[in-house]
């Protein structure tokens, strides 16, 4: 048992590249910058195209609420920027932004239409003379010719 390694554990005493090596003798590709498997990128590309097709076919936002719409936008931009070639990513983002702007405008128009439909109609203009108020009531003129506010004489 002494000579066998368990699982995938590497040799703990093997030489390792210097962590702070500036001469390039370290790892060939910095961690986190490895090439993604082509099938993974293809799956993400298909997801982006499906999302774009969904918003292109929609008359109104195809998301449950504005929070989900904002999350979908952030996801679309993040995936395209991170995993696609720059030219393809920029073209997809531009098409997506154009459609989202159209859908947000449609949402704004629908909300405005709903507000105007729900608002009560203004009263018709009054064509008759205002009714006379009884003397001594608020706003009635004072009989002695003085200046009055609210039916009371000002001092």
N, CA, C and O of each residue as an XYZ file, in Angstrom:
620
protein
N       0.814     -1.177      0.000
C       0.000      0.000      0.000
C       0.864      1.248      0.000
O       0.395      2.331     -0.352
N       2.110      1.107      0.389
C       3.005      2.241      0.500
C       3.285      2.892     -0.847
O       3.435      4.112     -0.903
N       3.359      2.146     -1.911
C       3.727      2.673     -3.214
C       2.557      3.137     -4.059
O       2.783      3.693     -5.133
N       1.339      2.942     -3.638
C       0.191      3.348     -4.455
C      -0.389      4.667     -3.957
O      -0.368      4.973     -2.765
N      -0.907      5.434     -4.911
C      -1.576      6.691     -4.563
C      -3.076      6.477     -4.563
O      -3.611      5.752     -5.401
N      -3.730      7.093     -3.647
C      -5.185      6.978     -3.578
C      -5.829      8.073     -4.419
O      -5.426      9.234     -4.350
N      -6.812      7.706     -5.199
C      -7.562      8.685     -5.987
C      -6.701      9.416     -6.994
O      -5.843      8.816     -7.642
N      -6.929     10.715     -7.127
C      -6.226     11.526     -8.121
C      -5.190     12.443     -7.485
O      -4.719     13.379     -8.132
N      -4.838     12.198     -6.262
C      -3.871     13.059     -5.604
C      -2.523     12.941     -6.289
O      -1.996     11.845     -6.479
N      -1.974     14.097     -6.656
C      -0.674     14.118     -7.308
C       0.448     13.935     -6.301
O       0.210     13.809     -5.100
N       1.650     13.924     -6.799
C       2.828     13.796     -5.943
C       2.996     15.102     -5.168
O       3.196     16.161     -5.763
N       2.916     15.023     -3.855
C       2.998     16.217     -3.026
C       4.383     16.845     -3.030
O       4.536     18.011     -2.667
N       5.398     16.080     -3.439
C       6.764     16.584     -3.391
C       7.349     16.832     -4.775
O       8.558     17.021     -4.910
N       6.509     16.833     -5.803
C       6.982     17.094     -7.162
C       7.302     18.582     -7.297
O       6.728     19.401     -6.579
N       8.217     18.944     -8.214
C       8.522     20.363     -8.402
C       7.289     21.115     -8.912
O       6.513     20.591     -9.711
N       7.127     22.345     -8.436
C       5.991     23.177     -8.828
C       6.510     24.486     -9.405
O       7.581     24.949     -9.011
N       5.771     25.091    -10.334
C       6.199     26.393    -10.854
C       6.107     27.441     -9.749
O       5.278     27.344     -8.844
N       6.967     28.431     -9.841
C       6.977     29.509     -8.859
C       5.699     30.328     -9.001
O       5.309     30.691    -10.111
N       5.054     30.614     -7.886
C       3.801     31.352     -7.896
C       3.975     32.765     -8.436
O       3.078     33.292     -9.094
N       5.123     33.382     -8.163
C       5.357     34.763     -8.574
C       6.376     34.867     -9.698
O       7.054     35.886     -9.833
N       6.487     33.830    -10.494
C       7.466     33.802    -11.576
C       7.056     34.787    -12.666
O       5.989     34.638    -13.262
N       7.886     35.789    -12.933
C       7.616     36.790    -13.961
C       8.258     36.427    -15.294
O       7.949     37.047    -16.312
N       9.136     35.446    -15.307
C       9.870     35.092    -16.518
C       9.062     34.199    -17.447
O       9.521     33.891    -18.547
N       7.900     33.784    -17.045
C       7.081     32.948    -17.914
C       7.358     31.472    -17.753
O       6.864     30.674    -18.549
N       8.121     31.081    -16.766
C       8.414     29.672    -16.564
C       7.320     28.963    -15.799
O       7.415     27.759    -15.560
N       6.284     29.685    -15.410
C       5.201     29.106    -14.620
C       4.199     28.393    -15.507
O       4.557     27.831    -16.542
N       2.971     28.421    -15.102
C       1.909     27.741    -15.845
C       1.749     28.375    -17.226
O       1.919     29.583    -17.388
N       1.422     27.553    -18.211
C       1.284     28.030    -19.585
C       0.081     28.969    -19.725
O       0.159     29.966    -20.443
N      -1.018     28.663    -19.055
C      -2.228     29.475    -19.120
C      -2.586     29.887    -17.694
O      -2.687     29.033    -16.813
N      -2.777     31.179    -17.457
C      -3.149     31.601    -16.106
C      -4.452     30.943    -15.669
O      -5.337     30.712    -16.493
N      -4.575     30.641    -14.385
C      -5.808     30.016    -13.898
C      -7.015     30.897    -14.215
O      -6.945     32.122    -14.107
N      -8.110     30.269    -14.602
C      -9.332     30.995    -14.932
C      -9.394     31.472    -16.371
O     -10.431     31.977    -16.799
N      -8.318     31.328    -17.129
C      -8.308     31.779    -18.518
C      -8.144     30.616    -19.493
O      -7.716     30.804    -20.632
N      -8.482     29.435    -19.042
C      -8.394     28.277    -19.923
C      -9.485     28.372    -20.987
O     -10.518     29.011    -20.788
N      -9.233     27.727    -22.109
C     -10.236     27.673    -23.172
C     -11.413     26.828    -22.703
O     -11.228     25.753    -22.132
N     -12.611     27.316    -22.945
C     -13.805     26.553    -22.593
C     -14.014     25.460    -23.631
O     -13.680     25.645    -24.801
N     -14.556     24.337    -23.217
C     -14.846     23.272    -24.185
C     -15.815     23.781    -25.254
O     -16.771     24.486    -24.931
N     -15.581     23.436    -26.507
C     -16.440     23.926    -27.603
C     -17.919     23.597    -27.410
O     -18.780     24.403    -27.764
N     -18.224     22.423    -26.852
C     -19.637     22.070    -26.664
C     -20.294     22.971    -25.604
O     -21.490     23.252    -25.682
N     -19.519     23.414    -24.630
C     -20.034     24.344    -23.619
C     -20.352     25.697    -24.257
O     -21.416     26.268    -24.016
N     -19.432     26.204    -25.066
C     -19.642     27.484    -25.749
C     -20.823     27.373    -26.717
O     -21.610     28.311    -26.845
N     -20.948     26.233    -27.396
C     -22.071     26.035    -28.321
C     -23.402     26.051    -27.570
O     -24.387     26.603    -28.059
N     -23.429     25.447    -26.389
C     -24.658     25.444    -25.590
C     -25.021     26.868    -25.144
O     -26.191     27.248    -25.175
N     -24.022     27.649    -24.730
C     -24.279     29.036    -24.334
C     -24.720     29.883    -25.525
O     -25.611     30.722    -25.399
N     -24.094     29.661    -26.679
C     -24.470     30.392    -27.892
C     -25.930     30.085    -28.250
O     -26.686     30.986    -28.611
N     -26.319     28.813    -28.149
C     -27.704     28.431    -28.443
C     -28.672     29.099    -27.461
O     -29.761     29.519    -27.850
N     -28.275     29.197    -26.191
C     -29.120     29.871    -25.196
C     -29.298     31.350    -25.544
O     -30.401     31.885    -25.440
N     -28.219     32.003    -25.953
C     -28.300     33.419    -26.315
C     -29.190     33.627    -27.536
O     -30.002     34.552    -27.567
N     -29.038     32.767    -28.539
C     -29.873     32.887    -29.740
C     -31.346     32.622    -29.410
O     -32.229     33.271    -29.969
N     -31.614     31.674    -28.506
C     -32.998     31.396    -28.108
C     -33.598     32.587    -27.354
O     -34.763     32.927    -27.556
N     -32.810     33.212    -26.494
C     -33.291     34.388    -25.763
C     -33.558     35.538    -26.723
O     -34.562     36.239    -26.596
N     -32.658     35.731    -27.683
C     -32.851     36.784    -28.678
C     -34.113     36.520    -29.501
O     -34.889     37.443    -29.750
N     -34.326     35.280    -29.925
C     -35.527     34.939    -30.694
C     -36.787     35.170    -29.857
O     -37.814     35.602    -30.381
N     -36.706     34.884    -28.571
C     -37.855     35.079    -27.676
C     -38.248     36.554    -27.588
O     -39.433     36.882    -27.642
N     -37.272     37.435    -27.454
C     -37.615     38.861    -27.357
C     -38.002     39.435    -28.719
O     -38.801     40.369    -28.784
N     -37.454     38.899    -29.799
C     -37.829     39.375    -31.132
C     -39.274     39.017    -31.457
O     -39.963     39.778    -32.137
N     -39.738     37.868    -30.978
C     -41.098     37.417    -31.271
C     -42.137     38.053    -30.351
O     -43.334     37.970    -30.628
N     -41.707     38.676    -29.277
C     -42.638     39.196    -28.269
C     -43.175     40.574    -28.644
O     -42.482     41.387    -29.256
N     -44.428     40.813    -28.261
C     -45.038     42.138    -28.420
C     -44.833     42.960    -27.155
O     -44.720     44.185    -27.208
N     -44.787     42.267    -26.009
C     -44.541     42.882    -24.701
C     -43.424     42.084    -24.038
O     -43.052     41.017    -24.525
N     -42.890     42.590    -22.938
C     -41.792     41.893    -22.266
C     -42.188     40.450    -21.957
O     -43.215     40.221    -21.317
N     -41.392     39.474    -22.399
C     -41.746     38.075    -22.168
C     -41.292     37.561    -20.804
O     -41.166     36.352    -20.609
N     -41.050     38.457    -19.873
C     -40.597     38.075    -18.546
C     -41.693     38.422    -17.547
O     -42.502     39.319    -17.787
N     -41.714     37.714    -16.438
C     -42.782     37.859    -15.452
C     -42.872     39.266    -14.869
O     -43.967     39.766    -14.612
N     -41.721     39.905    -14.659
C     -41.714     41.252    -14.100
C     -40.427     41.957    -14.527
O     -39.575     41.364    -15.190
N     -40.294     43.222    -14.142
C     -39.125     44.000    -14.559
C     -37.832     43.486    -13.932
O     -36.763     43.620    -14.527
N     -37.915     42.907    -12.753
C     -36.716     42.343    -12.131
C     -36.178     41.203    -12.980
O     -34.975     41.123    -13.231
N     -37.061     40.327    -13.420
C     -36.615     39.203    -14.265
C     -36.096     39.702    -15.610
O     -35.162     39.126    -16.168
N     -36.689     40.756    -16.127
C     -36.199     41.332    -17.384
C     -34.784     41.868    -17.202
O     -33.920     41.650    -18.052
N     -34.547     42.569    -16.098
C     -33.205     43.103    -15.830
C     -32.198     41.975    -15.637
O     -31.065     42.070    -16.109
N     -32.598     40.916    -14.952
C     -31.697     39.770    -14.763
C     -31.389     39.089    -16.096
O     -30.258     38.664    -16.332
N     -32.389     38.985    -16.960
C     -32.163     38.385    -18.278
C     -31.183     39.229    -19.086
O     -30.317     38.690    -19.775
N     -31.319     40.553    -19.002
C     -30.375     41.438    -19.698
C     -28.953     41.257    -19.174
O     -28.005     41.141    -19.950
N     -28.818     41.235    -17.855
C     -27.478     41.075    -17.270
C     -26.870     39.733    -17.663
O     -25.685     39.661    -17.987
N     -27.672     38.674    -17.638
C     -27.171     37.345    -18.007
C     -26.740     37.331    -19.473
O     -25.677     36.810    -19.810
N     -27.570     37.904    -20.338
C     -27.256     37.928    -21.767
C     -25.922     38.632    -22.005
O     -25.058     38.120    -22.717
N     -25.765     39.805    -21.405
C     -24.529     40.574    -21.595
C     -23.324     39.850    -21.010
O     -22.259     39.819    -21.626
N     -23.481     39.276    -19.840
C     -22.367     38.595    -19.182
C     -21.905     37.378    -19.977
O     -20.709     37.196    -20.206
N     -22.848     36.556    -20.391
C     -22.484     35.345    -21.139
C     -21.844     35.715    -22.468
O     -20.813     35.153    -22.840
N     -22.446     36.656    -23.185
C     -21.900     36.998    -24.506
C     -20.512     37.609    -24.385
O     -19.630     37.305    -25.188
N     -20.309     38.464    -23.392
C     -19.009     39.121    -23.214
C     -17.935     38.119    -22.786
O     -16.782     38.229    -23.202
N     -18.307     37.153    -21.967
C     -17.331     36.231    -21.392
C     -16.971     35.089    -22.331
O     -15.804     34.706    -22.408
N     -17.944     34.537    -23.043
C     -17.711     33.275    -23.733
C     -17.676     33.351    -25.251
O     -17.230     32.398    -25.888
N     -18.123     34.430    -25.851
C     -18.151     34.497    -27.317
C     -17.027     35.378    -27.844
O     -16.522     36.240    -27.126
N     -16.634     35.164    -29.098
C     -15.651     36.065    -29.714
C     -16.207     37.492    -29.736
O     -17.418     37.674    -29.859
N     -15.343     38.504    -29.619
C     -15.805     39.894    -29.486
C     -16.775     40.359    -30.571
O     -17.779     40.993    -30.247
N     -16.514     40.069    -31.832
C     -17.400     40.522    -32.907
C     -18.781     39.908    -32.815
O     -19.787     40.605    -32.950
N     -18.834     38.621    -32.587
C     -20.117     37.926    -32.462
C     -20.872     38.412    -31.222
O     -22.086     38.611    -31.261
N     -20.146     38.597    -30.133
C     -20.771     39.054    -28.891
C     -21.379     40.440    -29.073
O     -22.502     40.690    -28.635
N     -20.646     41.335    -29.715
C     -21.137     42.707    -29.910
C     -22.385     42.722    -30.798
O     -23.330     43.462    -30.523
N     -22.395     41.921    -31.849
C     -23.563     41.867    -32.737
C     -24.793     41.339    -31.997
O     -25.890     41.878    -32.149
N     -24.614     40.293    -31.201
C     -25.739     39.745    -30.443
C     -26.244     40.744    -29.403
O     -27.452     40.915    -29.237
N     -25.328     41.395    -28.712
C     -25.736     42.370    -27.693
C     -26.482     43.547    -28.321
O     -27.468     44.023    -27.759
N     -26.021     44.017    -29.477
C     -26.695     45.136    -30.149
C     -28.115     44.743    -30.562
O     -29.051     45.522    -30.379
N     -28.277     43.546    -31.115
C     -29.610     43.085    -31.521
C     -30.517     42.926    -30.300
O     -31.695     43.282    -30.344
N     -29.965     42.393    -29.219
C     -30.739     42.194    -27.997
C     -31.165     43.538    -27.404
O     -32.314     43.701    -26.994
N     -30.246     44.493    -27.359
C     -30.559     45.816    -26.808
C     -31.630     46.526    -27.634
O     -32.503     47.194    -27.079
N     -31.565     46.385    -28.949
C     -32.575     46.995    -29.820
C     -33.959     46.437    -29.496
O     -34.926     47.190    -29.384
N     -34.049     45.128    -29.348
C     -35.339     44.497    -29.046
C     -35.828     44.865    -27.648
O     -37.019     45.103    -27.450
N     -34.920     44.912    -26.683
C     -35.328     45.262    -25.319
C     -35.817     46.708    -25.259
O     -36.772     47.007    -24.541
N     -35.180     47.603    -26.000
C     -35.639     48.997    -26.037
C     -37.052     49.067    -26.620
O     -37.892     49.823    -26.131
N     -37.309     48.282    -27.658
C     -38.649     48.236    -28.262
C     -39.673     47.711    -27.250
O     -40.773     48.253    -27.137
N     -39.309     46.661    -26.521
C     -40.237     46.073    -25.556
C     -40.482     46.992    -24.360
O     -41.607     47.079    -23.867
N     -39.441     47.676    -23.893
C     -39.632     48.631    -22.794
C     -40.543     49.779    -23.242
O     -41.379     50.243    -22.465
N     -40.389     50.236    -24.478
C     -41.263     51.291    -25.001
C     -42.707     50.796    -25.075
O     -43.634     51.546    -24.768
N     -42.904     49.547    -25.479
C     -44.252     48.976    -25.530
C     -44.850     48.882    -24.128
O     -46.039     49.143    -23.944
N     -44.037     48.514    -23.143
C     -44.516     48.456    -21.756
C     -44.911     49.844    -21.262
O     -45.943     50.006    -20.611
N     -44.089     50.842    -21.573
C     -44.403     52.216    -21.162
C     -45.706     52.694    -21.799
O     -46.531     53.318    -21.131
N     -45.894     52.405    -23.087
C     -47.115     52.819    -23.780
C     -48.338     52.120    -23.189
O     -49.387     52.743    -23.023
N     -48.212     50.838    -22.873
C     -49.332     50.106    -22.286
C     -49.665     50.640    -20.895
O     -50.837     50.744    -20.536
N     -48.643     50.978    -20.114
C     -48.884     51.531    -18.774
C     -49.561     52.895    -18.873
O     -50.462     53.199    -18.091
N     -49.135     53.711    -19.820
C     -49.746     55.034    -20.007
C     -51.203     54.896    -20.446
O     -52.071     55.636    -19.984
N     -51.459     53.950    -21.334
C     -52.826     53.721    -21.797
C     -53.704     53.232    -20.641
O     -54.862     53.636    -20.530
N     -53.165     52.372    -19.790
C     -53.928     51.881    -18.643
C     -54.215     53.011    -17.657
O     -55.304     53.080    -17.089
N     -53.238     53.897    -17.454
C     -53.446     55.036    -16.550
C     -54.529     55.967    -17.087
O     -55.389     56.422    -16.333
N     -54.488     56.247    -18.377
C     -55.478     57.169    -18.943
C     -56.864     56.536    -18.979
O     -57.862     57.246    -18.860
N     -56.949     55.225    -19.139
C     -58.246     54.555    -19.141
C     -58.821     54.493    -17.728
O     -60.040     54.526    -17.559
N     -57.970     54.405    -16.722
C     -58.437     54.305    -15.341
C     -58.726     55.663    -14.725
O     -59.461     55.743    -13.741
N     -58.170     56.727    -15.275
C     -58.374     58.066    -14.710
C     -59.797     58.528    -14.985
O     -60.304     58.338    -16.091
N     -60.452     59.138    -13.987
C     -61.816     59.632    -14.227
C     -61.785     60.809    -15.195
O     -60.827     61.581    -15.242
N     -62.843     60.917    -15.948
C     -62.945     62.015    -16.912
C     -63.103     63.323    -16.149
O     -63.776     63.356    -15.119
N     -62.500     64.389    -16.632
C     -62.658     65.677    -15.941
C     -64.107     66.136    -16.039
O     -64.791     65.818    -17.012
N     -64.585     66.883    -15.040
C     -65.985     67.336    -15.086
C     -66.177     68.312    -16.239
O     -65.245     69.014    -16.631
N     -67.389     68.351    -16.777
C     -67.642     69.290    -17.882
C     -67.515     70.720    -17.370
O     -67.758     70.979    -16.192
N     -67.143     71.639    -18.232
C     -67.003     73.029    -17.788
C     -68.351     73.590    -17.349
O     -69.389     73.282    -17.935
N     -68.316     74.409    -16.319
C     -69.528     75.014    -15.772
C     -69.911     76.212    -16.639
O     -69.107     77.129    -16.803
N     -71.131     76.222    -17.201
C     -71.566     77.301    -18.078
C     -72.528     78.249    -17.367
O     -72.795     79.341    -17.869
N     -73.048     77.855    -16.220
C     -73.988     78.730    -15.516
C     -73.238     79.556    -14.481
O     -72.103     79.241    -14.124
N     -73.881     80.614    -14.004
C     -73.280     81.480    -12.993
C     -73.178     80.713    -11.689
O     -74.026     79.868    -11.403
N     -72.152     80.992    -10.892
C     -72.032     80.284     -9.620
C     -73.196     80.632     -8.699
O     -73.719     81.746     -8.737
N     -73.589     79.684     -7.886
C     -74.698     79.900     -6.960
C     -74.286     80.913     -5.904
O     -73.144     80.921     -5.443
N     -75.237     81.773     -5.526
C     -74.962     82.782     -4.498
C     -74.853     82.097     -3.149
O     -75.601     81.166     -2.849
N     -73.919     82.566     -2.344
C     -73.753     82.002     -1.011
C     -74.542     82.848     -0.014
O     -74.666     84.063     -0.168
N     -75.057     82.195      0.985
C     -75.793     82.975      1.991
C     -74.852     83.904      2.748
O     -73.697     83.552      2.986
N     -75.338     85.103      3.136
C     -74.486     86.048      3.870
C     -73.937     85.404      5.139
O     -74.630     84.646      5.817
N     -72.687     85.718      5.445
C     -72.037     85.192      6.638
C     -71.364     83.849      6.442
O     -70.652     83.389      7.335
N     -71.569     83.198      5.290
C     -70.907     81.912      5.061
C     -69.505     82.163      4.531
O     -69.192     83.265      4.080
N     -68.681     81.159      4.585
C     -67.298     81.296      4.127
C     -67.277     81.690      2.666
O     -67.915     81.052      1.829
N     -66.539     82.745      2.363
C     -66.409     83.191      0.999
C     -67.492     84.147      0.558
O     -67.411     84.688     -0.545
N     -68.510     84.380      1.381
C     -69.581     85.312      1.011
C     -69.087     86.737      1.211
O     -68.341     87.003      2.153
N     -69.498     87.673      0.326
C     -69.061     89.064      0.492
C     -69.640     89.669      1.766
O     -70.737     89.317      2.199
N     -68.881     90.580      2.350
C     -69.327     91.275      3.554
C     -70.132     92.489      3.104
O     -69.725     93.198      2.184
N     -71.268     92.730      3.746
C     -72.192     93.769      3.304
C     -71.677     95.178      3.517
O     -72.147     96.099      2.849
N     -70.723     95.386      4.426
C     -70.292     96.750      4.696
C     -69.237     97.235      3.718
O     -68.703     98.331      3.890
N     -68.919     96.442      2.687
C     -67.992     96.871      1.655
C     -66.536     96.716      2.032
O     -65.667     97.044      1.224
N     -66.232     96.235      3.215
C     -64.847     96.027      3.620
C     -64.261     94.806      2.936
O     -64.966     94.021      2.303
N     -63.001     94.674      3.077
C     -62.361     93.495      2.503
C     -62.560     92.324      3.445
O     -62.365     92.453      4.654
N     -62.932     91.223      2.916
C     -63.205     90.073      3.771
C     -62.552     88.823      3.220
O     -62.346     88.679      2.015
N     -62.240     87.946      4.116
C     -61.723     86.637      3.732
C     -62.492     85.623      4.570
O     -62.515     85.715      5.798
N     -63.100     84.687      3.928
C     -63.817     83.650      4.652
C     -65.053     84.166      5.384
O     -65.472     83.570      6.376
N     -65.639     85.257      4.913
C     -66.857     85.751      5.530
C     -66.610     86.617      6.748
O     -67.565     87.085      7.368
N     -65.366     86.842      7.107
C     -65.071     87.664      8.277
C     -64.436     88.969      7.836
O     -63.751     89.035      6.815
N     -64.671     89.981      8.606
C     -64.095     91.284      8.314
C     -62.630     91.282      8.722
O     -62.280     90.805      9.802
N     -61.774     91.815      7.856
C     -60.356     91.913      8.177
C     -60.112     93.163      8.986
O     -60.771     94.172      8.737
N     -59.223     93.152      9.919
C     -58.915     94.327     10.752
C     -57.613     94.926     10.354
O     -57.186     95.921     10.940
